[in-house]
Amino acid sequence: MEDSQVYVFLIIGAFCLLIASLFAGNVEFVLGTTETSYYGTLAISFVLILIAGIFWVSAARSLKK
């Protein structure tokens, strides 16, 4: 059971990083974009990248044991 938890954490981390990179890669400050939505999208992608890192570090620590 513990081995499968590592793989689940890796997959969740990869999914979070995928969504974050999609958000960060497509955000543009163009006509019709408010500052709130622009910086909010950047903040959401930053938080998702941090969450992905937490999942990956947890998986690595679990493998080390």
C-alpha positions in Angstrom: 0.0 0.0 0.0 2.8 2.4 0.8 4.4 1.9 -2.6 1.2 2.9 -4.4 1.1 6.1 -2.2 4.4 7.2 -3.7 3.1 6.9 -7.2 -0.2 8.6 -6.4 1.8 11.6 -4.9 4.0 11.7 -8.0 0.9 11.7 -10.3 -0.9 14.4 -8.3 2.3 16.5 -8.3 2.7 16.2 -12.0 -1.0 17.1 -12.6 -0.6 20.2 -10.4 2.5 21.2 -12.3 0.7 20.6 -15.6 -2.2 22.8 -14.7 0.1 25.5 -13.3 2.2 25.6 -16.4 -0.9 25.8 -18.6 -2.2 28.8 -16.5 1.2 30.6 -16.4 2.0 30.0 -20.1 -1.3 31.4 -21.4 -1.8 34.4 -19.2 -1.4 37.7 -21.0 -2.1 41.2 -20.0 -4.1 42.3 -23.1 -7.1 44.5 -23.7 -10.0 43.3 -21.4 -7.7 41.7 -18.8 -7.9 43.3 -15.4 -5.0 43.5 -13.1 -6.8 41.4 -10.5 -7.4 38.5 -12.9 -3.8 38.7 -14.3 -2.1 38.6 -11.0 -4.6 36.2 -9.6 -3.8 33.7 -12.3 -0.1 34.1 -11.6 -0.7 33.6 -7.9 -2.8 30.5 -8.5 -0.1 29.0 -10.8 2.6 29.8 -8.2 0.6 28.1 -5.5 0.0 25.0 -7.7 3.8 24.8 -8.4 4.4 24.9 -4.6 1.8 22.2 -4.0 3.4 20.0 -6.7 6.8 20.4 -5.0 5.3 19.4 -1.7 3.9 16.2 -3.2 7.2 15.4 -4.9 9.2 16.0 -1.7 6.8 13.8 0.2 7.1 11.0 -2.4 10.9 11.3 -2.3 11.0 11.2 1.5 8.7 8.1 1.4 11.1 6.4 -1.0 14.1 7.2 1.1 12.7 5.3 4.1 
